[in-house]
Amino acid sequence: MPQLTETDLLHLARCVELAEEALADGDEPFGSLLLSSGGEVLFEDRNRVKDGDQTRHPELAIALWAVRELSPEERAASTVYTSGEHCPMCAAAHAWVGLGRIVYASSSAQLSAWCEGWGLPPAPVAALPIGTVAPFTPTAGPAPQFEERLKALQAISRGVTP
């Protein structure tokens, strides 16, 4: 797995802030950014599933926005930063629209292990790593610097004590 850079960590910190914003608004704590090849933030979003549409993930919103607003070359040269590794739905959307590198702060395996440790039932969709769903998409993560903070946010959102 490639080493995370200081720039990666800076953008992941913003994703964690977006996850905190989502949680403060009663939503699941996930946040994501789309950056151009030159490092410009093009789009940012957070989870918006609280009203019952479980597809309103920020990573899917990024893919939908990017396919409308960017050329295939711009999409391929972009980077997506996210507080949590893409679910299979979002990883597939990312690959289908041809987005570039994905950098994540926590992995699907970590989230699954946390939930299992808290005695919660498994998610309705398998927690597959991005590489299984989108094998040609370059990835980097997780970032241990954010693990405890993200674990705490996930615990709060699920009403458990970490």
SETOR-61495 format. One record per residue (C-alpha): x, y negated, z; residue number from 1; chain. Coordinates in steps of 0.02 Angstrom, whole numbers, plus 50000, padded with zeros to 5 digits. Layout:
SITE      x      y      z    i  ch
SITE      X      Y      Z  NUM   A
...
end
This chain:
SITE      x      y      z    i  ch
SITE  50000  50000  50000    1   A
SITE  50074  49830  49953    2   A
SITE  50128  49713  50093    3   A
SITE  50011  49569  50133    4   A
SITE  50086  49396  50107    5   A
SITE  50063  49241  50214    6   A
SITE  49947  49175  50078    7   A
SITE  49845  49336  50088    8   A
SITE  49829  49316  50277    9   A
SITE  49775  49135  50259   10   A
SITE  49633  49183  50141   11   A
SITE  49585  49332  50248   12   A
SITE  49570  49215  50397   13   A
SITE  49441  49114  50298   14   A
SITE  49347  49276  50261   15   A
SITE  49341  49313  50447   16   A
SITE  49272  49138  50477   17   A
SITE  49137  49172  50348   18   A
SITE  49099  49337  50437   19   A
SITE  49080  49239  50600   20   A
SITE  48962  49117  50511   21   A
SITE  48858  49263  50450   22   A
SITE  48847  49337  50624   23   A
SITE  48800  49166  50699   24   A
SITE  48658  49160  50572   25   A
SITE  48594  49332  50624   26   A
SITE  48675  49426  50481   27   A
SITE  48803  49565  50470   28   A
SITE  48980  49496  50488   29   A
SITE  49060  49502  50317   30   A
SITE  49135  49361  50213   31   A
SITE  49227  49351  50047   32   A
SITE  49319  49231  49930   33   A
SITE  49359  49233  49744   34   A
SITE  49521  49147  49694   35   A
SITE  49583  49100  49522   36   A
SITE  49754  49155  49461   37   A
SITE  49817  48983  49517   38   A
SITE  49754  49004  49694   39   A
SITE  49599  48895  49682   40   A
SITE  49448  48954  49782   41   A
SITE  49313  48974  49650   42   A
SITE  49174  49052  49754   43   A
SITE  49144  49103  49933   44   A
SITE  48999  49188  50017   45   A
SITE  48948  49292  50167   46   A
SITE  48826  49433  50199   47   A
SITE  48644  49387  50176   48   A
SITE  48556  49551  50214   49   A
SITE  48458  49497  50368   50   A
SITE  48297  49475  50269   51   A
SITE  48296  49657  50214   52   A
SITE  48388  49656  50046   53   A
SITE  48537  49767  50088   54   A
SITE  48618  49727  49920   55   A
SITE  48655  49545  49967   56   A
SITE  48839  49575  50002   57   A
SITE  48963  49434  49966   58   A
SITE  49069  49548  49856   59   A
SITE  48921  49584  49743   60   A
SITE  48878  49398  49739   61   A
SITE  49057  49365  49682   62   A
SITE  49045  49493  49542   63   A
SITE  48879  49421  49481   64   A
SITE  48945  49242  49487   65   A
SITE  49109  49287  49402   66   A
SITE  49028  49376  49255   67   A
SITE  48921  49220  49222   68   A
SITE  49056  49089  49249   69   A
SITE  49226  49164  49201   70   A
SITE  49302  49238  49045   71   A
SITE  49359  49420  49051   72   A
SITE  49539  49358  49060   73   A
SITE  49501  49242  49207   74   A
SITE  49411  49382  49298   75   A
SITE  49556  49502  49273   76   A
SITE  49680  49374  49340   77   A
SITE  49575  49333  49494   78   A
SITE  49591  49397  49672   79   A
SITE  49449  49440  49791   80   A
SITE  49481  49423  49976   81   A
SITE  49359  49502  50097   82   A
SITE  49340  49532  50283   83   A
SITE  49290  49713  50254   84   A
SITE  49336  49835  50116   85   A
SITE  49206  49841  49977   86   A
SITE  49067  49969  49993   87   A
SITE  49043  50083  49841   88   A
SITE  48909  49968  49767   89   A
SITE  49024  49816  49775   90   A
SITE  49180  49911  49719   91   A
SITE  49085  49973  49566   92   A
SITE  49021  49799  49525   93   A
SITE  49197  49730  49545   94   A
SITE  49267  49859  49424   95   A
SITE  49124  49845  49298   96   A
SITE  49146  49655  49280   97   A
SITE  49336  49671  49273   98   A
SITE  49389  49573  49426   99   A
SITE  49571  49585  49480  100   A
SITE  49654  49626  49646  101   A
SITE  49556  49654  49808  102   A
SITE  49632  49610  49977  103   A
SITE  49535  49664  50132  104   A
SITE  49558  49632  50318  105   A
SITE  49476  49793  50382  106   A
SITE  49446  49958  50294  107   A
SITE  49289  50060  50271  108   A
SITE  49375  50199  50369  109   A
SITE  49402  50081  50516  110   A
SITE  49221  50025  50515  111   A
SITE  49160  50204  50505  112   A
SITE  49272  50255  50650  113   A
SITE  49213  50108  50756  114   A
SITE  49031  50150  50724  115   A
SITE  49059  50334  50760  116   A
SITE  49150  50289  50922  117   A
SITE  49000  50183  50973  118   A
SITE  48885  50331  50942  119   A
SITE  48796  50250  50795  120   A
SITE  48725  50351  50650  121   A
SITE  48822  50348  50486  122   A
SITE  48779  50220  50352  123   A
SITE  48659  50276  50215  124   A
SITE  48800  50262  50085  125   A
SITE  48966  50355  50098  126   A
SITE  49111  50247  50156  127   A
SITE  49219  50282  50005  128   A
SITE  49382  50185  49985  129   A
SITE  49390  50063  49840  130   A
SITE  49520  50173  49754  131   A
SITE  49396  50317  49744  132   A
SITE  49260  50210  49664  133   A
SITE  49371  50093  49562  134   A
SITE  49536  50187  49540  135   A
SITE  49618  50057  49427  136   A
SITE  49586  49908  49540  137   A
SITE  49740  49852  49638  138   A
SITE  49707  49835  49824  139   A
SITE  49795  49779  49982  140   A
SITE  49741  49801  50162  141   A
SITE  49697  49821  50299  142   A
SITE  49774  49678  50399  143   A
SITE  49807  49734  50578  144   A
SITE  49809  49551  50634  145   A
SITE  49620  49544  50616  146   A
SITE  49571  49717  50680  147   A
SITE  49517  49673  50858  148   A
SITE  49424  49516  50803  149   A
SITE  49329  49609  50667  150   A
SITE  49293  49757  50780  151   A
SITE  49218  49637  50907  152   A
SITE  49110  49552  50774  153   A
SITE  49047  49721  50713  154   A
SITE  49008  49775  50891  155   A
SITE  48909  49617  50925  156   A
SITE  48811  49639  50764  157   A
SITE  48765  49816  50814  158   A
SITE  48725  49775  50995  159   A
SITE  48863  49881  51071  160   A
SITE  49012  49852  51185  161   A
SITE  49177  49887  51098  162   A
end
